[in-house]
Structures are given as structure tokens and as C-alpha cells.
Amino acid sequence: MTIPVSEPTLSHLDESGQIRMVDVGDKAATTRTAIARARVTLNAAAYGLVTGHAKGKGEVLNTARVAGILAAKRCAELIPLCHSLPLSFVGVDFSLDDAGCAIDISSTCRSDYKTGVEMEAMTACSVAALTIYDMCKAADKGIRIDAVRLVYKSGGKSGEWRND
């Protein structure tokens, strides 16, 4: 017996191809979690300034953390078809890769609502990365922001998903 596989669709387009906001009115509120990651790679001099807590524009990682949290809270103002949703938690954390002169960013967002928090988590990572760039661009014009991606989500009808 062959099980029919449905074709993927774009949820923000209606049957005629016009944009629309997804109607979540009939969905059940569940606890939803999303974790995203990003990577910022700097030259050795700029990396040393960030990790050495040198004076200058301020403490880079704490500034980036606050920027990421604020961005997650304002995601619906930045992404046109995102729903405004009540976030119960936003966390932004960093790990340092001394050998690669890179900063790995991880953000976690949670909400008890009718739609997921993937966009909020990815927005938090993106804005935290851009904040690091902004604060370090005087020391390195070639900073790279890479690999912004969703790595985990849970909740809702699709349940748990991992990007291993």
C-alpha cells in the first residue's frame, strides 16, 4: 500500500498565490520552544578585543545579548506576516571558538501560544550577530555572519523537530 505524500506548500500564500497571514484562530495554544544558532567570525585582532573585554564601545557580548532579546520581542514588527505573540522566555548565549576566532550564538525562545517561535529565535541570533558586527567593524571590516539556522523546535501539531 502506498501512502500518498502531500506536496509542500507555502503557508503564507493563498490558493491564488497572494500573500496572507496564517489564521491561527482555531489552533490550540501549546508550549512552543525554538532554538536557533548563528556564527560570527572576526579577524584575530577584533576577536582579541571582544574576548579580552577591552575598553572601547562597551562590553560587546552583553550588548549583543540585550539586542537579541529586544529583537525577539519585536519580531512581528520586522517580519511582515509574523504574528505578535507573548514570549515567556528569550535567552541569548555565546560560546567562543578561539581557534577559529569565532563567536557562536544560540538563542532560545518559548511561548504558550497558537504559533511557533522559530522566527523570534532566528531574529534574536541575527540581531545579536549584527550587533557584534556593529561594535567591531572599526577593528575588522571583513567580519562574517554565517549559518543562521533553526536547530530545534517543539510544540504545536508538528511536534518536535531537530536539525542535526
Phi and psi in radians as a Rosetta constraint file:
Dihedral C 1 N 2 CA 2 C 2 CIRCULARHARMONIC -1.669 0.35
Dihedral N 2 CA 2 C 2 N 3 CIRCULARHARMONIC 2.255 0.35
Dihedral C 2 N 3 CA 3 C 3 CIRCULARHARMONIC -1.612 0.35
Dihedral N 3 CA 3 C 3 N 4 CIRCULARHARMONIC 2.148 0.35
Dihedral C 3 N 4 CA 4 C 4 CIRCULARHARMONIC -1.137 0.35
Dihedral N 4 CA 4 C 4 N 5 CIRCULARHARMONIC 2.395 0.35
Dihedral C 4 N 5 CA 5 C 5 CIRCULARHARMONIC -1.842 0.35
Dihedral N 5 CA 5 C 5 N 6 CIRCULARHARMONIC 2.200 0.35
Dihedral C 5 N 6 CA 6 C 6 CIRCULARHARMONIC -1.370 0.35
Dihedral N 6 CA 6 C 6 N 7 CIRCULARHARMONIC 2.578 0.35
Dihedral C 6 N 7 CA 7 C 7 CIRCULARHARMONIC -1.240 0.35
Dihedral N 7 CA 7 C 7 N 8 CIRCULARHARMONIC 2.491 0.35
Dihedral C 7 N 8 CA 8 C 8 CIRCULARHARMONIC -1.138 0.35
Dihedral N 8 CA 8 C 8 N 9 CIRCULARHARMONIC 2.609 0.35
Dihedral C 8 N 9 CA 9 C 9 CIRCULARHARMONIC -2.255 0.35
Dihedral N 9 CA 9 C 9 N 10 CIRCULARHARMONIC 2.881 0.35
Dihedral C 9 N 10 CA 10 C 10 CIRCULARHARMONIC -1.752 0.35
Dihedral N 10 CA 10 C 10 N 11 CIRCULARHARMONIC 1.976 0.35
Dihedral C 10 N 11 CA 11 C 11 CIRCULARHARMONIC -1.160 0.35
Dihedral N 11 CA 11 C 11 N 12 CIRCULARHARMONIC -0.329 0.35
Dihedral C 11 N 12 CA 12 C 12 CIRCULARHARMONIC -1.697 0.35
Dihedral N 12 CA 12 C 12 N 13 CIRCULARHARMONIC 0.260 0.35
Dihedral C 12 N 13 CA 13 C 13 CIRCULARHARMONIC -2.140 0.35
Dihedral N 13 CA 13 C 13 N 14 CIRCULARHARMONIC 2.390 0.35
Dihedral C 13 N 14 CA 14 C 14 CIRCULARHARMONIC -1.444 0.35
Dihedral N 14 CA 14 C 14 N 15 CIRCULARHARMONIC -3.062 0.35
Dihedral C 14 N 15 CA 15 C 15 CIRCULARHARMONIC -1.043 0.35
Dihedral N 15 CA 15 C 15 N 16 CIRCULARHARMONIC -0.486 0.35
Dihedral C 15 N 16 CA 16 C 16 CIRCULARHARMONIC -1.663 0.35
Dihedral N 16 CA 16 C 16 N 17 CIRCULARHARMONIC 0.098 0.35
Dihedral C 16 N 17 CA 17 C 17 CIRCULARHARMONIC 1.555 0.35
Dihedral N 17 CA 17 C 17 N 18 CIRCULARHARMONIC 0.108 0.35
Dihedral C 17 N 18 CA 18 C 18 CIRCULARHARMONIC -1.487 0.35
Dihedral N 18 CA 18 C 18 N 19 CIRCULARHARMONIC 2.590 0.35
Dihedral C 18 N 19 CA 19 C 19 CIRCULARHARMONIC -1.191 0.35
Dihedral N 19 CA 19 C 19 N 20 CIRCULARHARMONIC 2.653 0.35
Dihedral C 19 N 20 CA 20 C 20 CIRCULARHARMONIC -2.735 0.35
Dihedral N 20 CA 20 C 20 N 21 CIRCULARHARMONIC 2.707 0.35
Dihedral C 20 N 21 CA 21 C 21 CIRCULARHARMONIC -1.504 0.35
Dihedral N 21 CA 21 C 21 N 22 CIRCULARHARMONIC 2.366 0.35
Dihedral C 21 N 22 CA 22 C 22 CIRCULARHARMONIC -1.162 0.35
Dihedral N 22 CA 22 C 22 N 23 CIRCULARHARMONIC 2.327 0.35
Dihedral C 22 N 23 CA 23 C 23 CIRCULARHARMONIC -1.458 0.35
Dihedral N 23 CA 23 C 23 N 24 CIRCULARHARMONIC 1.956 0.35
Dihedral C 23 N 24 CA 24 C 24 CIRCULARHARMONIC -1.834 0.35
Dihedral N 24 CA 24 C 24 N 25 CIRCULARHARMONIC 0.183 0.35
Dihedral C 24 N 25 CA 25 C 25 CIRCULARHARMONIC -0.984 0.35
Dihedral N 25 CA 25 C 25 N 26 CIRCULARHARMONIC -0.631 0.35
Dihedral C 25 N 26 CA 26 C 26 CIRCULARHARMONIC -1.628 0.35
Dihedral N 26 CA 26 C 26 N 27 CIRCULARHARMONIC -0.021 0.35
Dihedral C 26 N 27 CA 27 C 27 CIRCULARHARMONIC -1.370 0.35
Dihedral N 27 CA 27 C 27 N 28 CIRCULARHARMONIC 2.639 0.35
Dihedral C 27 N 28 CA 28 C 28 CIRCULARHARMONIC -1.434 0.35
Dihedral N 28 CA 28 C 28 N 29 CIRCULARHARMONIC 2.482 0.35
Dihedral C 28 N 29 CA 29 C 29 CIRCULARHARMONIC -1.307 0.35
Dihedral N 29 CA 29 C 29 N 30 CIRCULARHARMONIC 2.245 0.35
Dihedral C 29 N 30 CA 30 C 30 CIRCULARHARMONIC -2.361 0.35
Dihedral N 30 CA 30 C 30 N 31 CIRCULARHARMONIC 2.871 0.35
Dihedral C 30 N 31 CA 31 C 31 CIRCULARHARMONIC -1.293 0.35
Dihedral N 31 CA 31 C 31 N 32 CIRCULARHARMONIC 2.179 0.35
Dihedral C 31 N 32 CA 32 C 32 CIRCULARHARMONIC -2.160 0.35
Dihedral N 32 CA 32 C 32 N 33 CIRCULARHARMONIC 2.389 0.35
Dihedral C 32 N 33 CA 33 C 33 CIRCULARHARMONIC -2.282 0.35
Dihedral N 33 CA 33 C 33 N 34 CIRCULARHARMONIC 2.488 0.35
Dihedral C 33 N 34 CA 34 C 34 CIRCULARHARMONIC -2.439 0.35
Dihedral N 34 CA 34 C 34 N 35 CIRCULARHARMONIC 2.465 0.35
Dihedral C 34 N 35 CA 35 C 35 CIRCULARHARMONIC -2.178 0.35
Dihedral N 35 CA 35 C 35 N 36 CIRCULARHARMONIC 2.275 0.35
Dihedral C 35 N 36 CA 36 C 36 CIRCULARHARMONIC -2.184 0.35
Dihedral N 36 CA 36 C 36 N 37 CIRCULARHARMONIC 2.818 0.35
Dihedral C 36 N 37 CA 37 C 37 CIRCULARHARMONIC -2.405 0.35
Dihedral N 37 CA 37 C 37 N 38 CIRCULARHARMONIC 2.765 0.35
Dihedral C 37 N 38 CA 38 C 38 CIRCULARHARMONIC -2.671 0.35
Dihedral N 38 CA 38 C 38 N 39 CIRCULARHARMONIC 2.885 0.35
Dihedral C 38 N 39 CA 39 C 39 CIRCULARHARMONIC -2.372 0.35
Dihedral N 39 CA 39 C 39 N 40 CIRCULARHARMONIC 2.352 0.35
Dihedral C 39 N 40 CA 40 C 40 CIRCULARHARMONIC -2.068 0.35
Dihedral N 40 CA 40 C 40 N 41 CIRCULARHARMONIC 2.153 0.35
Dihedral C 40 N 41 CA 41 C 41 CIRCULARHARMONIC -1.981 0.35
Dihedral N 41 CA 41 C 41 N 42 CIRCULARHARMONIC 2.272 0.35
Dihedral C 41 N 42 CA 42 C 42 CIRCULARHARMONIC -2.132 0.35
Dihedral N 42 CA 42 C 42 N 43 CIRCULARHARMONIC 2.908 0.35
Dihedral C 42 N 43 CA 43 C 43 CIRCULARHARMONIC -1.284 0.35
Dihedral N 43 CA 43 C 43 N 44 CIRCULARHARMONIC 2.915 0.35
Dihedral C 43 N 44 CA 44 C 44 CIRCULARHARMONIC -1.052 0.35
Dihedral N 44 CA 44 C 44 N 45 CIRCULARHARMONIC -0.670 0.35
Dihedral C 44 N 45 CA 45 C 45 CIRCULARHARMONIC -1.147 0.35
Dihedral N 45 CA 45 C 45 N 46 CIRCULARHARMONIC -0.831 0.35
Dihedral C 45 N 46 CA 46 C 46 CIRCULARHARMONIC -1.148 0.35
Dihedral N 46 CA 46 C 46 N 47 CIRCULARHARMONIC -0.722 0.35
Dihedral C 46 N 47 CA 47 C 47 CIRCULARHARMONIC -1.040 0.35
Dihedral N 47 CA 47 C 47 N 48 CIRCULARHARMONIC -0.727 0.35
Dihedral C 47 N 48 CA 48 C 48 CIRCULARHARMONIC -1.105 0.35
Dihedral N 48 CA 48 C 48 N 49 CIRCULARHARMONIC -0.637 0.35
Dihedral C 48 N 49 CA 49 C 49 CIRCULARHARMONIC -1.157 0.35
Dihedral N 49 CA 49 C 49 N 50 CIRCULARHARMONIC -0.697 0.35
Dihedral C 49 N 50 CA 50 C 50 CIRCULARHARMONIC -1.211 0.35
Dihedral N 50 CA 50 C 50 N 51 CIRCULARHARMONIC -0.850 0.35
Dihedral C 50 N 51 CA 51 C 51 CIRCULARHARMONIC -1.394 0.35
Dihedral N 51 CA 51 C 51 N 52 CIRCULARHARMONIC -0.332 0.35
Dihedral C 51 N 52 CA 52 C 52 CIRCULARHARMONIC -1.532 0.35
Dihedral N 52 CA 52 C 52 N 53 CIRCULARHARMONIC 0.046 0.35
Dihedral C 52 N 53 CA 53 C 53 CIRCULARHARMONIC 0.925 0.35
Dihedral N 53 CA 53 C 53 N 54 CIRCULARHARMONIC 0.670 0.35
Dihedral C 53 N 54 CA 54 C 54 CIRCULARHARMONIC -1.139 0.35
Dihedral N 54 CA 54 C 54 N 55 CIRCULARHARMONIC 2.679 0.35
Dihedral C 54 N 55 CA 55 C 55 CIRCULARHARMONIC -1.232 0.35
Dihedral N 55 CA 55 C 55 N 56 CIRCULARHARMONIC 3.011 0.35
Dihedral C 55 N 56 CA 56 C 56 CIRCULARHARMONIC 2.490 0.35
Dihedral N 56 CA 56 C 56 N 57 CIRCULARHARMONIC -2.037 0.35
Dihedral C 56 N 57 CA 57 C 57 CIRCULARHARMONIC -1.414 0.35
Dihedral N 57 CA 57 C 57 N 58 CIRCULARHARMONIC -0.091 0.35
Dihedral C 57 N 58 CA 58 C 58 CIRCULARHARMONIC 2.120 0.35
Dihedral N 58 CA 58 C 58 N 59 CIRCULARHARMONIC -3.105 0.35
Dihedral C 58 N 59 CA 59 C 59 CIRCULARHARMONIC -1.356 0.35
Dihedral N 59 CA 59 C 59 N 60 CIRCULARHARMONIC 1.881 0.35
Dihedral C 59 N 60 CA 60 C 60 CIRCULARHARMONIC -1.069 0.35
Dihedral N 60 CA 60 C 60 N 61 CIRCULARHARMONIC -0.886 0.35
Dihedral C 60 N 61 CA 61 C 61 CIRCULARHARMONIC -1.201 0.35
Dihedral N 61 CA 61 C 61 N 62 CIRCULARHARMONIC -0.655 0.35
Dihedral C 61 N 62 CA 62 C 62 CIRCULARHARMONIC -1.175 0.35
Dihedral N 62 CA 62 C 62 N 63 CIRCULARHARMONIC -0.643 0.35
Dihedral C 62 N 63 CA 63 C 63 CIRCULARHARMONIC -1.117 0.35
Dihedral N 63 CA 63 C 63 N 64 CIRCULARHARMONIC -0.753 0.35
Dihedral C 63 N 64 CA 64 C 64 CIRCULARHARMONIC -1.127 0.35
Dihedral N 64 CA 64 C 64 N 65 CIRCULARHARMONIC -0.654 0.35
Dihedral C 64 N 65 CA 65 C 65 CIRCULARHARMONIC -1.059 0.35
Dihedral N 65 CA 65 C 65 N 66 CIRCULARHARMONIC -0.863 0.35
Dihedral C 65 N 66 CA 66 C 66 CIRCULARHARMONIC -1.102 0.35
Dihedral N 66 CA 66 C 66 N 67 CIRCULARHARMONIC -0.726 0.35
Dihedral C 66 N 67 CA 67 C 67 CIRCULARHARMONIC -1.073 0.35
Dihedral N 67 CA 67 C 67 N 68 CIRCULARHARMONIC -0.737 0.35
Dihedral C 67 N 68 CA 68 C 68 CIRCULARHARMONIC -1.107 0.35
Dihedral N 68 CA 68 C 68 N 69 CIRCULARHARMONIC -0.743 0.35
Dihedral C 68 N 69 CA 69 C 69 CIRCULARHARMONIC -1.110 0.35
Dihedral N 69 CA 69 C 69 N 70 CIRCULARHARMONIC -0.808 0.35
Dihedral C 69 N 70 CA 70 C 70 CIRCULARHARMONIC -1.081 0.35
Dihedral N 70 CA 70 C 70 N 71 CIRCULARHARMONIC -0.688 0.35
Dihedral C 70 N 71 CA 71 C 71 CIRCULARHARMONIC -1.117 0.35
Dihedral N 71 CA 71 C 71 N 72 CIRCULARHARMONIC -0.730 0.35
Dihedral C 71 N 72 CA 72 C 72 CIRCULARHARMONIC -1.053 0.35
Dihedral N 72 CA 72 C 72 N 73 CIRCULARHARMONIC -0.701 0.35
Dihedral C 72 N 73 CA 73 C 73 CIRCULARHARMONIC -1.190 0.35
Dihedral N 73 CA 73 C 73 N 74 CIRCULARHARMONIC -0.357 0.35
Dihedral C 73 N 74 CA 74 C 74 CIRCULARHARMONIC -1.982 0.35
Dihedral N 74 CA 74 C 74 N 75 CIRCULARHARMONIC 0.305 0.35
Dihedral C 74 N 75 CA 75 C 75 CIRCULARHARMONIC -0.953 0.35
Dihedral N 75 CA 75 C 75 N 76 CIRCULARHARMONIC -0.735 0.35
Dihedral C 75 N 76 CA 76 C 76 CIRCULARHARMONIC -1.123 0.35
Dihedral N 76 CA 76 C 76 N 77 CIRCULARHARMONIC -0.362 0.35
Dihedral C 76 N 77 CA 77 C 77 CIRCULARHARMONIC -1.434 0.35
Dihedral N 77 CA 77 C 77 N 78 CIRCULARHARMONIC -0.310 0.35
Dihedral C 77 N 78 CA 78 C 78 CIRCULARHARMONIC -1.760 0.35
Dihedral N 78 CA 78 C 78 N 79 CIRCULARHARMONIC -0.646 0.35
Dihedral C 78 N 79 CA 79 C 79 CIRCULARHARMONIC -1.831 0.35
Dihedral N 79 CA 79 C 79 N 80 CIRCULARHARMONIC 1.986 0.35
Dihedral C 79 N 80 CA 80 C 80 CIRCULARHARMONIC -0.928 0.35
Dihedral N 80 CA 80 C 80 N 81 CIRCULARHARMONIC -0.666 0.35
Dihedral C 80 N 81 CA 81 C 81 CIRCULARHARMONIC -1.833 0.35
Dihedral N 81 CA 81 C 81 N 82 CIRCULARHARMONIC 0.196 0.35
Dihedral C 81 N 82 CA 82 C 82 CIRCULARHARMONIC -1.264 0.35
Dihedral N 82 CA 82 C 82 N 83 CIRCULARHARMONIC 2.522 0.35
Dihedral C 82 N 83 CA 83 C 83 CIRCULARHARMONIC -1.420 0.35
Dihedral N 83 CA 83 C 83 N 84 CIRCULARHARMONIC 2.541 0.35
Dihedral C 83 N 84 CA 84 C 84 CIRCULARHARMONIC -1.290 0.35
Dihedral N 84 CA 84 C 84 N 85 CIRCULARHARMONIC 2.303 0.35
Dihedral C 84 N 85 CA 85 C 85 CIRCULARHARMONIC -2.501 0.35
Dihedral N 85 CA 85 C 85 N 86 CIRCULARHARMONIC 2.664 0.35
Dihedral C 85 N 86 CA 86 C 86 CIRCULARHARMONIC -1.398 0.35
Dihedral N 86 CA 86 C 86 N 87 CIRCULARHARMONIC 2.002 0.35
Dihedral C 86 N 87 CA 87 C 87 CIRCULARHARMONIC -1.499 0.35
Dihedral N 87 CA 87 C 87 N 88 CIRCULARHARMONIC 2.284 0.35
Dihedral C 87 N 88 CA 88 C 88 CIRCULARHARMONIC -1.616 0.35
Dihedral N 88 CA 88 C 88 N 89 CIRCULARHARMONIC -0.322 0.35
Dihedral C 88 N 89 CA 89 C 89 CIRCULARHARMONIC -2.797 0.35
Dihedral N 89 CA 89 C 89 N 90 CIRCULARHARMONIC 2.428 0.35
Dihedral C 89 N 90 CA 90 C 90 CIRCULARHARMONIC -2.389 0.35
Dihedral N 90 CA 90 C 90 N 91 CIRCULARHARMONIC 2.177 0.35
Dihedral C 90 N 91 CA 91 C 91 CIRCULARHARMONIC -2.196 0.35
Dihedral N 91 CA 91 C 91 N 92 CIRCULARHARMONIC 2.437 0.35
Dihedral C 91 N 92 CA 92 C 92 CIRCULARHARMONIC -2.254 0.35
Dihedral N 92 CA 92 C 92 N 93 CIRCULARHARMONIC 2.138 0.35
Dihedral C 92 N 93 CA 93 C 93 CIRCULARHARMONIC -2.225 0.35
Dihedral N 93 CA 93 C 93 N 94 CIRCULARHARMONIC 2.766 0.35
Dihedral C 93 N 94 CA 94 C 94 CIRCULARHARMONIC -2.256 0.35
Dihedral N 94 CA 94 C 94 N 95 CIRCULARHARMONIC 2.538 0.35
Dihedral C 94 N 95 CA 95 C 95 CIRCULARHARMONIC -2.286 0.35
Dihedral N 95 CA 95 C 95 N 96 CIRCULARHARMONIC 2.529 0.35
Dihedral C 95 N 96 CA 96 C 96 CIRCULARHARMONIC -1.797 0.35
Dihedral N 96 CA 96 C 96 N 97 CIRCULARHARMONIC 2.356 0.35
Dihedral C 96 N 97 CA 97 C 97 CIRCULARHARMONIC -1.963 0.35
Dihedral N 97 CA 97 C 97 N 98 CIRCULARHARMONIC 1.580 0.35
Dihedral C 97 N 98 CA 98 C 98 CIRCULARHARMONIC -1.070 0.35
Dihedral N 98 CA 98 C 98 N 99 CIRCULARHARMONIC -0.687 0.35
Dihedral C 98 N 99 CA 99 C 99 CIRCULARHARMONIC -1.136 0.35
Dihedral N 99 CA 99 C 99 N 100 CIRCULARHARMONIC -0.632 0.35
Dihedral C 99 N 100 CA 100 C 100 CIRCULARHARMONIC -1.698 0.35
Dihedral N 100 CA 100 C 100 N 101 CIRCULARHARMONIC 0.041 0.35
Dihedral C 100 N 101 CA 101 C 101 CIRCULARHARMONIC 0.868 0.35
Dihedral N 101 CA 101 C 101 N 102 CIRCULARHARMONIC 0.846 0.35
Dihedral C 101 N 102 CA 102 C 102 CIRCULARHARMONIC -2.274 0.35
Dihedral N 102 CA 102 C 102 N 103 CIRCULARHARMONIC 2.684 0.35
Dihedral C 102 N 103 CA 103 C 103 CIRCULARHARMONIC -2.067 0.35
Dihedral N 103 CA 103 C 103 N 104 CIRCULARHARMONIC 2.099 0.35
Dihedral C 103 N 104 CA 104 C 104 CIRCULARHARMONIC -1.649 0.35
Dihedral N 104 CA 104 C 104 N 105 CIRCULARHARMONIC 2.288 0.35
Dihedral C 104 N 105 CA 105 C 105 CIRCULARHARMONIC -1.933 0.35
Dihedral N 105 CA 105 C 105 N 106 CIRCULARHARMONIC 2.383 0.35
Dihedral C 105 N 106 CA 106 C 106 CIRCULARHARMONIC -2.279 0.35
Dihedral N 106 CA 106 C 106 N 107 CIRCULARHARMONIC 2.315 0.35
Dihedral C 106 N 107 CA 107 C 107 CIRCULARHARMONIC -2.197 0.35
Dihedral N 107 CA 107 C 107 N 108 CIRCULARHARMONIC 2.485 0.35
Dihedral C 107 N 108 CA 108 C 108 CIRCULARHARMONIC -2.175 0.35
Dihedral N 108 CA 108 C 108 N 109 CIRCULARHARMONIC 2.284 0.35
Dihedral C 108 N 109 CA 109 C 109 CIRCULARHARMONIC -2.204 0.35
Dihedral N 109 CA 109 C 109 N 110 CIRCULARHARMONIC 2.487 0.35
Dihedral C 109 N 110 CA 110 C 110 CIRCULARHARMONIC -2.367 0.35
Dihedral N 110 CA 110 C 110 N 111 CIRCULARHARMONIC 2.575 0.35
Dihedral C 110 N 111 CA 111 C 111 CIRCULARHARMONIC -2.719 0.35
Dihedral N 111 CA 111 C 111 N 112 CIRCULARHARMONIC 2.627 0.35
Dihedral C 111 N 112 CA 112 C 112 CIRCULARHARMONIC -1.844 0.35
Dihedral N 112 CA 112 C 112 N 113 CIRCULARHARMONIC 1.609 0.35
Dihedral C 112 N 113 CA 113 C 113 CIRCULARHARMONIC -2.683 0.35
Dihedral N 113 CA 113 C 113 N 114 CIRCULARHARMONIC -3.006 0.35
Dihedral C 113 N 114 CA 114 C 114 CIRCULARHARMONIC -1.654 0.35
Dihedral N 114 CA 114 C 114 N 115 CIRCULARHARMONIC -0.058 0.35
Dihedral C 114 N 115 CA 115 C 115 CIRCULARHARMONIC -2.504 0.35
Dihedral N 115 CA 115 C 115 N 116 CIRCULARHARMONIC 2.766 0.35
Dihedral C 115 N 116 CA 116 C 116 CIRCULARHARMONIC -1.282 0.35
Dihedral N 116 CA 116 C 116 N 117 CIRCULARHARMONIC 2.982 0.35
Dihedral C 116 N 117 CA 117 C 117 CIRCULARHARMONIC -2.034 0.35
Dihedral N 117 CA 117 C 117 N 118 CIRCULARHARMONIC 0.421 0.35
Dihedral C 117 N 118 CA 118 C 118 CIRCULARHARMONIC -1.090 0.35
Dihedral N 118 CA 118 C 118 N 119 CIRCULARHARMONIC -0.768 0.35
Dihedral C 118 N 119 CA 119 C 119 CIRCULARHARMONIC -1.135 0.35
Dihedral N 119 CA 119 C 119 N 120 CIRCULARHARMONIC -0.641 0.35
Dihedral C 119 N 120 CA 120 C 120 CIRCULARHARMONIC -1.128 0.35
Dihedral N 120 CA 120 C 120 N 121 CIRCULARHARMONIC -0.745 0.35
Dihedral C 120 N 121 CA 121 C 121 CIRCULARHARMONIC -1.153 0.35
Dihedral N 121 CA 121 C 121 N 122 CIRCULARHARMONIC -0.758 0.35
Dihedral C 121 N 122 CA 122 C 122 CIRCULARHARMONIC -1.215 0.35
Dihedral N 122 CA 122 C 122 N 123 CIRCULARHARMONIC -0.597 0.35
Dihedral C 122 N 123 CA 123 C 123 CIRCULARHARMONIC -1.153 0.35
Dihedral N 123 CA 123 C 123 N 124 CIRCULARHARMONIC -0.718 0.35
Dihedral C 123 N 124 CA 124 C 124 CIRCULARHARMONIC -1.032 0.35
Dihedral N 124 CA 124 C 124 N 125 CIRCULARHARMONIC -0.805 0.35
Dihedral C 124 N 125 CA 125 C 125 CIRCULARHARMONIC -1.097 0.35
Dihedral N 125 CA 125 C 125 N 126 CIRCULARHARMONIC -0.788 0.35
Dihedral C 125 N 126 CA 126 C 126 CIRCULARHARMONIC -1.085 0.35
Dihedral N 126 CA 126 C 126 N 127 CIRCULARHARMONIC -0.805 0.35
Dihedral C 126 N 127 CA 127 C 127 CIRCULARHARMONIC -1.268 0.35
Dihedral N 127 CA 127 C 127 N 128 CIRCULARHARMONIC -0.600 0.35
Dihedral C 127 N 128 CA 128 C 128 CIRCULARHARMONIC -1.076 0.35
Dihedral N 128 CA 128 C 128 N 129 CIRCULARHARMONIC -0.761 0.35
Dihedral C 128 N 129 CA 129 C 129 CIRCULARHARMONIC -1.108 0.35
Dihedral N 129 CA 129 C 129 N 130 CIRCULARHARMONIC -0.757 0.35
Dihedral C 129 N 130 CA 130 C 130 CIRCULARHARMONIC -1.128 0.35
Dihedral N 130 CA 130 C 130 N 131 CIRCULARHARMONIC -0.578 0.35
Dihedral C 130 N 131 CA 131 C 131 CIRCULARHARMONIC -1.178 0.35
Dihedral N 131 CA 131 C 131 N 132 CIRCULARHARMONIC -0.719 0.35
Dihedral C 131 N 132 CA 132 C 132 CIRCULARHARMONIC -1.054 0.35
Dihedral N 132 CA 132 C 132 N 133 CIRCULARHARMONIC -0.799 0.35
Dihedral C 132 N 133 CA 133 C 133 CIRCULARHARMONIC -0.982 0.35
Dihedral N 133 CA 133 C 133 N 134 CIRCULARHARMONIC -0.874 0.35
Dihedral C 133 N 134 CA 134 C 134 CIRCULARHARMONIC -1.029 0.35
Dihedral N 134 CA 134 C 134 N 135 CIRCULARHARMONIC -0.731 0.35
Dihedral C 134 N 135 CA 135 C 135 CIRCULARHARMONIC -1.354 0.35
Dihedral N 135 CA 135 C 135 N 136 CIRCULARHARMONIC -0.287 0.35
Dihedral C 135 N 136 CA 136 C 136 CIRCULARHARMONIC -1.983 0.35
Dihedral N 136 CA 136 C 136 N 137 CIRCULARHARMONIC -0.068 0.35
Dihedral C 136 N 137 CA 137 C 137 CIRCULARHARMONIC -1.090 0.35
Dihedral N 137 CA 137 C 137 N 138 CIRCULARHARMONIC -0.434 0.35
Dihedral C 137 N 138 CA 138 C 138 CIRCULARHARMONIC -1.187 0.35
Dihedral N 138 CA 138 C 138 N 139 CIRCULARHARMONIC -0.474 0.35
Dihedral C 138 N 139 CA 139 C 139 CIRCULARHARMONIC -1.663 0.35
Dihedral N 139 CA 139 C 139 N 140 CIRCULARHARMONIC -0.268 0.35
Dihedral C 139 N 140 CA 140 C 140 CIRCULARHARMONIC -2.781 0.35
Dihedral N 140 CA 140 C 140 N 141 CIRCULARHARMONIC 1.926 0.35
Dihedral C 140 N 141 CA 141 C 141 CIRCULARHARMONIC -1.409 0.35
Dihedral N 141 CA 141 C 141 N 142 CIRCULARHARMONIC -0.239 0.35
Dihedral C 141 N 142 CA 142 C 142 CIRCULARHARMONIC -1.761 0.35
Dihedral N 142 CA 142 C 142 N 143 CIRCULARHARMONIC 0.412 0.35
Dihedral C 142 N 143 CA 143 C 143 CIRCULARHARMONIC -1.021 0.35
Dihedral N 143 CA 143 C 143 N 144 CIRCULARHARMONIC 2.407 0.35
Dihedral C 143 N 144 CA 144 C 144 CIRCULARHARMONIC -1.975 0.35
Dihedral N 144 CA 144 C 144 N 145 CIRCULARHARMONIC 2.380 0.35
Dihedral C 144 N 145 CA 145 C 145 CIRCULARHARMONIC -1.948 0.35
Dihedral N 145 CA 145 C 145 N 146 CIRCULARHARMONIC 2.090 0.35
Dihedral C 145 N 146 CA 146 C 146 CIRCULARHARMONIC -2.307 0.35
Dihedral N 146 CA 146 C 146 N 147 CIRCULARHARMONIC 2.832 0.35
Dihedral C 146 N 147 CA 147 C 147 CIRCULARHARMONIC 0.982 0.35
Dihedral N 147 CA 147 C 147 N 148 CIRCULARHARMONIC 0.709 0.35
Dihedral C 147 N 148 CA 148 C 148 CIRCULARHARMONIC -1.248 0.35
Dihedral N 148 CA 148 C 148 N 149 CIRCULARHARMONIC 2.118 0.35
Dihedral C 148 N 149 CA 149 C 149 CIRCULARHARMONIC -2.781 0.35
Dihedral N 149 CA 149 C 149 N 150 CIRCULARHARMONIC 2.709 0.35
Dihedral C 149 N 150 CA 150 C 150 CIRCULARHARMONIC -1.434 0.35
Dihedral N 150 CA 150 C 150 N 151 CIRCULARHARMONIC 2.313 0.35
Dihedral C 150 N 151 CA 151 C 151 CIRCULARHARMONIC -2.005 0.35
Dihedral N 151 CA 151 C 151 N 152 CIRCULARHARMONIC -0.279 0.35
Dihedral C 151 N 152 CA 152 C 152 CIRCULARHARMONIC -2.796 0.35
Dihedral N 152 CA 152 C 152 N 153 CIRCULARHARMONIC 2.494 0.35
Dihedral C 152 N 153 CA 153 C 153 CIRCULARHARMONIC -2.604 0.35
Dihedral N 153 CA 153 C 153 N 154 CIRCULARHARMONIC 2.630 0.35
Dihedral C 153 N 154 CA 154 C 154 CIRCULARHARMONIC -2.569 0.35
Dihedral N 154 CA 154 C 154 N 155 CIRCULARHARMONIC 2.778 0.35
Dihedral C 154 N 155 CA 155 C 155 CIRCULARHARMONIC 1.778 0.35
Dihedral N 155 CA 155 C 155 N 156 CIRCULARHARMONIC 2.888 0.35
Dihedral C 155 N 156 CA 156 C 156 CIRCULARHARMONIC 1.299 0.35
Dihedral N 156 CA 156 C 156 N 157 CIRCULARHARMONIC -3.049 0.35
Dihedral C 156 N 157 CA 157 C 157 CIRCULARHARMONIC -1.246 0.35
Dihedral N 157 CA 157 C 157 N 158 CIRCULARHARMONIC -0.422 0.35
Dihedral C 157 N 158 CA 158 C 158 CIRCULARHARMONIC -1.450 0.35
Dihedral N 158 CA 158 C 158 N 159 CIRCULARHARMONIC -0.146 0.35
Dihedral C 158 N 159 CA 159 C 159 CIRCULARHARMONIC 1.212 0.35
Dihedral N 159 CA 159 C 159 N 160 CIRCULARHARMONIC -2.435 0.35
Dihedral C 159 N 160 CA 160 C 160 CIRCULARHARMONIC -1.650 0.35
Dihedral N 160 CA 160 C 160 N 161 CIRCULARHARMONIC 2.432 0.35
Dihedral C 160 N 161 CA 161 C 161 CIRCULARHARMONIC -2.440 0.35
Dihedral N 161 CA 161 C 161 N 162 CIRCULARHARMONIC 2.375 0.35
Dihedral C 161 N 162 CA 162 C 162 CIRCULARHARMONIC -2.208 0.35
Dihedral N 162 CA 162 C 162 N 163 CIRCULARHARMONIC 2.462 0.35
Dihedral C 162 N 163 CA 163 C 163 CIRCULARHARMONIC -1.847 0.35
Dihedral N 163 CA 163 C 163 N 164 CIRCULARHARMONIC 1.396 0.35
